[in-house]
Amino acid sequence: MSSYTESPLKTSLPKSFATNVPRKLQSVLNWPHDLKCWDQTSSSMKILFVHNNFPAQYRNLAAALADEPGFELVAVSASNAQPMPSVKLIKYALPDADVSGTHPFARRFDLECRRAEQVLYSLSTLAASGFAPDVILAHPGWGETLPLRTMFPKARLFVYCEFFYGAEGRDIGFDPEFPMSGVDGHIGLQLKNATTLLALTDCDRGISPTHWQHSTFPSHYQGKIEVVHEGIDTSRVRPNPQARLMLPSGRQVGPSDEVVTFVVRNLEPLRGYHIFMRALPEILRRRPNAQIVIIGRDGLSYGLPPPAGSTWKSIFLEEVRDQLDMSRVHFMGGVPYDTFIATLQVSSAHVYLTYPFVLSWSALEAMSAGCLVIGSDTPPVREVISSGENGLLVPFFAVEELAERVIEALQQPERFNAIRQAARGFVIDHYDARQICVPRMRQLLDLNAPSRQSATRNVWPGRPASEWPKAGRRGPRKSSASAIDMEMSGEGGLDLS
C-alpha cells in the first residue's frame, strides 16, 4: 500500500548518516537501508500511528485501511512493536536513564521527555524522507505525543484518551486492603496526567474507548473527546462447541466440562486476583469436578507493587493454598491468542473483576465468545453488563456472593444460555470492529476529507543526522520506563503469550 520509491534516500542526509545515528537507534532501524524516499506527488492519504506498543488499540483500524487503496500507513513505536502488513514500521530504542537526580514529582515526566526525544529522531528522519502525514493517531500516555504538533503542524491529530488519573472515584483508594498514598502521592498521581493534558491541548480531537473512561477526564476537555471503541473481532472470537483446551496437567477440557476461567495480563489486586482466589475454596469444595483455569503473568501492570521479593500471585495463592485441590487449579501463565480464545470457548463461568479503571478487552472478548461473564459491579463493567440480561454482576469485595454465582453457573448451565446469547449479541451490536467501531472511527477521522497539507507539504524538514546529539553515557541506575510502559495499556495491546 505504501507509495515510496525503492532507492535509498541520498539528498537529505549526509554520507556519515549511519555513523552519526545513536547506536541503539541505528541497530533497531538498520540505517540507511531501511529508509526510502516517499513520493510527495502521491494523492494517497498518509496516516501516522504513534504508540509504544503498536499496533495495540490501532490494530483493527490499521488492518482495515491496509486492505484498501488510497492510504499510506506508517507507525512509530518502541522496539517491542509488532509488524503489520502494509504498515511501514519505524522502531526507536529507549536508552537506560538515571533519573535519581530528578525531583521525585518530575521523574515520570523526565522519562517521558526522553522517550519523546527518541520519537523526535524517528519523526525527523521520516520528515526528511518526504513523508508528511495527513492524519496522526497517537497515545499520549508515555510522552510520545510531545513532538507531534511541532513536527507536523498541519496534520490532523487524534489522541487516544484512555484514562485520566485522579484520587477519587477511580482505582486509587478503592480497595481498603491496601494503603492510601499521602499528599505527596496524590501530587505525583496528578502529575501522571501531564503529557495527556499537553496532548489534549495540541490535538484536534481525543478518542476514548468507553463512556466511563471518557468521564474521568476534566469536564472542560470532555467536549473535545469522542467515545469510539477500537472494536472486537467477533468473527474470530465466537462460540465453538467443538473447542478443546489442553491443561498443563495434560487433561483436555471442552464446553461440556465445568471450567471456571479468569484472564488478566498480570495477576494483581487491581484486576481482582485476590478476590477470585479467596472464592476458590468454596467453589472447589462444592463442585468436585470443576477445573479452574487462570491466565496471567506474575508481573505488575497496574497499581501498587508487591512487597520486595514476592509476587501478588504467590501472596494470594499461599493465603488459600491449603484449602485448594491444586490438581484442579491451572495457572497457564501467558498464552498465545488462540489458546486464550479456546479458554473462553470452553468456559462455564468467566470471572472478570476490576477496580474502577480501564475496561479490559478480555471482558468484551469473553462476551463475544458467548461466556457467562460474572463481573464486578464497578463502573467500567456496568457500562457493558446489565446483570441478569447479558451477564451477572457482584459487588467487587463480595467473595461469598462471587462463589455462589459461579457455583450456580456450574450447577445449572442451561439456565444461563439466554444470557450467554445476549452477551454475544450485545458485543456484535455495539463493539464489532468491522461493522460498528472501525466505520465510526473512520467517520470521526473524516478520512475522505481533503488534506490540510499544502501542495508543498509544509512541515519541518528535520535535522540532518550529523546534527543529532550523540547518545551520552547514562548513569548506572536504570529507569523505571518499563513500569511506565505497563501502565495505561488497558490491556488493549493484550499479548498473553
C-alpha positions, -999 to +999 in steps of 0.1 A: +000+000+000+029+024+007+039+047-020+076+052-016+104+047-041+129+019-037+160+040-038+177+048-005+175+085+005+206+103-008+198+140-009+187+149+027+212+130+048+250+131+047+271+101+039+281+099+076+244+093+085+248+057+097+277+066+120+260+096+135+228+079+145+228+070+182+240+034+182+209+018+198+186+036+173+208+025+144+207-011+155+169-011+156+164+007+122+193-008+102+202+026+087+205+036+060+189+007+041+156+008+059+149+044+048+132+051+015+121+082-003+084+089-002+066+100-033+054+135-024+032+137-055+011+108-044-026+116-038-029+088-012-038+098+023-009+094+047-016+082+082+009+080+110+004+058+141+024+066+172+022+041+200+049+025+221+033-010+217+019-008+182-005-020+169-023-021+203-056-001+201-049+007+164-048-029+152-083-031+138-082+003+121-048-002+106-058-036+093-089-022+076-070+007+060-042-016+049-067-036+028-078-005+009-061+015-019-055+052-012-038+050+021-001+051+031+005+039+066+034+044+089+039+035+126+065+048+150+069+026+180+093+012+206+114-019+200+087-044+211+062-033+184+047-059+162+047-055+124+015-054+103+011-060+066+013-027+045+023-006+075+058+008+074+071+003+110+098+025+124+111+015+158+130+036+182+152+025+211+149+038+246+183+040+264+185+034+301+182+066+321+193+077+355+166+099+369+178+098+405+188+134+403+154+145+391+128+156+416+105+127+425+075+146+413+091+151+379+108+117+373+079+103+352+079+134+331+117+132+327+113+097+313+085+107+291+106+135+277+135+111+270+111+089+251+098+120+232+134+127+222+137+093+206+104+097+188+116+131+176+146+114+160+123+090+142+100+118+131+128+139+119+141+111+097+105+104+085+100+140+075+134+142+058+123+112+036+093+132+023+066+117+044+041+142+059+011+127+075-024+140+068-037+122+100-019+112+131-033+088+157-012+086+189-014+076+226-002+103+249+005+081+279+042+077+276+053+111+262+053+101+225+029+129+215+051+157+228+069+164+194+040+157+171+024+191+167+057+208+163+069+183+137+037+182+117+017+214+124-009+208+096-017+172+103-050+164+120-040+149+153-062+124+172-050+113+207-062+082+225-077+093+258-076+060+277-077+072+313-072+103+334-057+097+368-074+110+399-077+104+436-114+100+438-139+076+421-112+056+404-086+030+413-067+049+439-082+044+473-108+020+461-095-011+479-092-006+517-069-036+520-040-016+506-025+016+520-036+050+508-009+073+494-001+105+513-003+141+500+029+137+480+015+105+464-016+124+453+005+152+438+026+125+420-007+110+408-019+143+393+014+147+375+009+115+357-016+134+336+010+160+323+016+146+289-020+138+284-030+174+291-004+187+267-017+163+241-052+174+246-041+210+241-024+201+208-049+177+193-078+182+171-099+155+189-095+130+216-109+094+214-120+074+245-130+038+242-158+039+268-182+064+283-169+058+318-133+063+307-143+095+289-159+107+322-126+105+341-113+135+321-118+171+332-152+184+322-137+213+302-120+187+279-148+162+276-164+181+247-132+176+227-132+138+233-154+114+213-163+079+225-154+053+200-142+018+210-115+002+189-137-029+185-137-066+188-132-092+161-164-110+167-159-133+137-127-147+153-139-146+190-171-166+188-186-197+205-173-230+193-190-262+207-161-282+193-134-262+212-108-281+233-083-267+257-052-287+268-044-280+305-009-281+319-017-314+336-023-330+301-060-332+306-082-318+278-114-300+286-143-288+264-176-268+267-194-297+284-169-297+313-171-275+344-145-248+337-141-216+356-119-190+338-100-159+349-079-139+325-057-109+332-024-095+318-008-099+352-021-114+384-027-084+407-052-068+430-064-041+406-080-068+384-094-087+414-070-116+416-071-116+454-109-117+455-110-145+429-085-166+448-105-163+480-136-176+463-119-207+450-120-229+482-158-228+483-162-233+446-139-264+446-154-278+478-190-278+463-181-286+427-157-316+428-154-317+390-147-281+385-114-271+368-100-236+374-081-220+345-061-188+353-043-169+326-019-142+336+017-135+342+034-129+376+044-093+369+028-059+375+007-039+351-011-015+374-013-003+409+010-010+439+039-034+436+040-064+459+065-065+488+101-069+477+110-105+468+074-116+462+046-115+437+009-109+441+004-144+426+023-161+453+010-139+481-027-147+475-021-183+464-003-190+497-032-174+516-056-202+504-033-230+491-040-254+520-078-251+511-074-259+474-071-291+454-041-278+434-046-306+408-077-286+397-062-252+397-043-245+365-020-214+362-014-210+325+009-180+326+009-161+294-006-179+264-009-174+226-040-156+215-056-188+200-052-205+234-069-175+250-098-178+226-101-216+233-101-209+270-131-186+266-149-211+243-147-239+269-156-216+299-187-224+320-182-193+341-158-164+333-149-141+362-139-105+354-131-082+383-117-048+382-113-016+402-128+015+386-101+016+359-097+008+322-121-018+308-101-048+295-106-061+260-108-095+276-142-087+291-157-079+257-139-108+241-154-131+267-189-118+259-182-122+222-172-158+228-206-165+245-192-167+280-213-163+311-194-133+325-196-128+362-182-093+367-176-068+394-203-042+400-179-014+392-185+015+367-164+002+338-182-032+339-217-018+345-213+001+312-213-032+292-231-057+315-266-054+327-269-080+355-293-108+346-295-098+310-261-102+293-241-112+323-240-112+361-227-086+385-215-090+421-200-064+444-162-063+440-154-074+475-182-099+479-162-132+480-191-154+491-215-140+466-190-144+438-185-181+448-223-186+449-228-171+414-200-194+400-215-224+417-250-217+402-235-214+368-218-248+371-249-264+386-274-252+360-256-242+329-287-243+307-303-217+329-279-191+316-280-199+279-301-168+271-276-146+290-247-160+270-265-154+237-274-119+248-238-112+257-226-121+223-254-102+206-246-071+227-209-071+215-219-076+179-244-048+180-221-023+199-185-033+196-180-053+164-148-040+149-157-044+112-193-034+113-195-008+141-163+005+155-140+009+125-167+027+105-173+050+134-136+057+137-133+064+100-163+088+102-146+106+132-113+108+114-130+120+082-106+100+061-122+112+029-117+148+037-092+169+017-058+171+032-050+201+053-014+199+040-004+225+014+008+213-020+044+217-008+036+198+024+049+225+047+065+206+076+096+210+095+121+192+073+141+176+101+177+180+111+204+161+092+216+132+113+250+149+116+234+175+138+217+150+161+232+149+197+252+118+203+239+093+228+256+102+260+266+078+287+239+071+312+242+065+349+243+030+363+207+032+376+181+021+351+150+040+346+115+028+356+104+033+320+093-003+318+069+003+347+055+033+329+051+012+297+029-012+316+006+015+329-025+026+309-022+000+283-057-010+291-048-045+280-056-030+247-023-044+234-032-076+252-004-101+244-010-131+266+019-151+252 
